[in-house]
Amino acid sequence: MWLFGQASSAARAALIYITVGALTIIWTAVWFVYLRNHPPETSTVYYFCGGLLATGVVLVIIGFGVGRIGRTARHADMPAEIAPPVAVAPTAAAAVTTTPVVTPANNSVPQRSSNSAPASSAQEVKRIVG
């Protein structure tokens, strides 16, 4: 059975980053101990050793970051579940309430009689204004 059969791509990337970073840190530590026991002629080798140690630490940090991002985005990797249809029970019709229309006390809007023809908007405005 393949190791990454059920793992998401983020989990796989996190595992690779952490593994490579940890191995880099371990072998850099071994190299540093060797350099301490057998001092080199110049200090340039210590810079390379320090650079590899920093690279390993950064890879481990990236791995933990990718793992956290993958954990929070796990729901995006899962297939969508199809919910069964929900039956809606019929409800009683709501009672319609009406509010009374209140007209102004001074009755400034002219009232039309029901048997007259509708006036144009210009005539209506002229009647209201003037």
Backbone torsions as a table, in degrees:
resi	resn	phi	psi	omega
1	MET	NA	136.5	-177.3
2	TRP	-74.0	142.1	-175.3
3	LEU	-63.5	-36.7	-175.2
4	PHE	-101.0	33.5	-176.3
5	GLY	-64.0	-45.6	-175.8
6	GLN	-107.8	-2.7	-175.9
7	ALA	-78.2	146.8	176.7
8	SER	-77.2	169.6	-178.8
9	SER	-66.8	-33.7	178.6
10	ALA	-67.8	-40.2	178.5
11	ALA	-66.0	-38.8	178.6
12	ARG	-64.2	-45.6	179.8
13	ALA	-64.4	-41.2	179.1
14	ALA	-62.9	-42.3	179.2
15	LEU	-63.7	-39.8	179.8
16	ILE	-67.5	-46.5	179.2
17	TYR	-60.1	-46.4	-178.1
18	ILE	-65.5	-41.0	-179.8
19	THR	-65.4	-48.3	-179.1
20	VAL	-65.2	-41.0	178.9
21	GLY	-64.1	-43.7	-179.7
22	ALA	-65.4	-41.8	177.7
23	LEU	-65.0	-36.7	177.7
24	THR	-65.2	-41.5	178.5
25	ILE	-63.9	-43.7	-178.1
26	ILE	-63.3	-48.6	-177.4
27	TRP	-72.2	-26.3	173.9
28	THR	-69.3	-39.0	177.0
29	ALA	-63.7	-41.1	177.5
30	VAL	-62.5	-43.6	180.0
31	TRP	-64.7	-40.1	179.0
32	PHE	-63.0	-41.8	177.6
33	VAL	-63.0	-40.0	177.3
34	TYR	-61.9	-43.5	179.8
35	LEU	-65.4	-33.0	178.4
36	ARG	-69.4	-34.7	-179.6
37	ASN	-82.0	-25.7	179.3
38	HIS	-129.3	82.7	-174.6
39	PRO	-60.1	134.6	178.1
40	PRO	-79.3	170.2	-179.4
41	GLU	-73.4	-33.8	178.5
42	THR	-121.6	165.2	-179.3
43	SER	-91.5	6.0	-178.8
44	THR	-61.5	-35.6	-177.6
45	VAL	-64.6	-31.9	178.4
46	TYR	-66.3	-32.5	176.3
47	TYR	-65.3	-42.1	176.7
48	PHE	-63.6	-40.9	179.2
49	CYS	-63.7	-44.6	177.6
50	GLY	-64.9	-37.9	177.6
51	GLY	-64.3	-40.9	177.5
52	LEU	-68.0	-37.1	176.9
53	LEU	-63.6	-44.8	178.1
54	ALA	-63.9	-37.8	177.5
55	THR	-62.5	-43.3	178.2
56	GLY	-63.2	-41.6	178.9
57	VAL	-64.3	-42.8	179.4
58	VAL	-64.3	-40.0	178.1
59	LEU	-63.3	-39.4	177.2
60	VAL	-65.6	-41.8	178.7
61	ILE	-63.9	-42.7	176.7
62	ILE	-61.5	-40.7	179.2
63	GLY	-62.0	-43.5	177.5
64	PHE	-66.9	-35.7	177.7
65	GLY	-66.2	-44.4	178.2
66	VAL	-65.2	-37.0	177.5
67	GLY	-63.6	-41.5	179.1
68	ARG	-67.4	-42.4	177.8
69	ILE	-62.8	-42.0	178.7
70	GLY	-65.4	-34.6	179.0
71	ARG	-67.8	-40.4	-179.8
72	THR	-74.0	-24.2	179.8
73	ALA	-101.9	19.1	-177.7
74	ARG	-60.4	-34.7	-178.3
75	HIS	-65.0	-23.8	178.6
76	ALA	-74.3	-26.3	179.2
77	ASP	-80.6	-19.9	-177.4
78	MET	-79.0	145.2	176.1
79	PRO	-68.3	149.1	-178.5
80	ALA	-69.5	135.3	177.2
81	GLU	-88.6	136.0	178.3
82	ILE	-95.0	117.6	-178.4
83	ALA	-80.5	140.6	177.6
84	PRO	-66.8	151.3	-179.6
85	PRO	-64.1	142.8	-178.4
86	VAL	-100.4	128.6	178.6
87	ALA	-81.0	131.8	-179.7
88	VAL	-101.3	124.8	179.4
89	ALA	-76.3	138.4	179.0
90	PRO	-67.2	141.1	179.5
91	THR	-111.8	158.7	177.9
92	ALA	-69.7	145.5	-179.5
93	ALA	-65.8	138.4	-179.6
94	ALA	-74.0	144.2	178.8
95	ALA	-71.2	136.2	-179.1
96	VAL	-89.2	125.0	178.2
97	THR	-108.0	141.7	178.3
98	THR	-116.7	147.4	176.4
99	THR	-106.4	139.7	-179.3
100	PRO	-68.3	146.9	178.9
101	VAL	-87.3	126.3	-179.1
102	VAL	-104.6	126.1	178.8
103	THR	-98.9	152.6	179.4
104	PRO	-63.3	155.0	-176.4
105	ALA	-70.3	-33.8	-177.2
106	ASN	-83.9	-9.3	175.5
107	ASN	52.2	53.3	-176.3
108	SER	-75.7	-16.4	-179.3
109	VAL	-86.5	122.6	-179.2
110	PRO	-67.6	143.4	179.4
111	GLN	-99.2	137.5	176.8
112	ARG	-95.6	148.3	174.5
113	SER	-80.8	156.2	-175.0
114	SER	-72.8	-20.1	-177.2
115	ASN	-96.1	-5.5	179.9
116	SER	-84.2	155.7	179.8
117	ALA	-75.5	148.2	-179.7
118	PRO	-65.7	137.9	-179.9
119	ALA	-85.7	155.9	176.9
120	SER	-71.3	164.3	-177.2
121	SER	-66.7	-33.1	178.5
122	ALA	-66.8	-41.3	178.3
123	GLN	-66.3	-37.9	-179.8
124	GLU	-64.8	-42.5	179.5
125	VAL	-66.5	-41.9	-179.7
126	LYS	-62.8	-39.2	-179.9
127	ARG	-67.2	-38.5	-177.5
128	ILE	-73.0	-43.8	-175.4
129	VAL	-75.9	-47.6	-169.7
130	GLY	-109.0	NA	NA
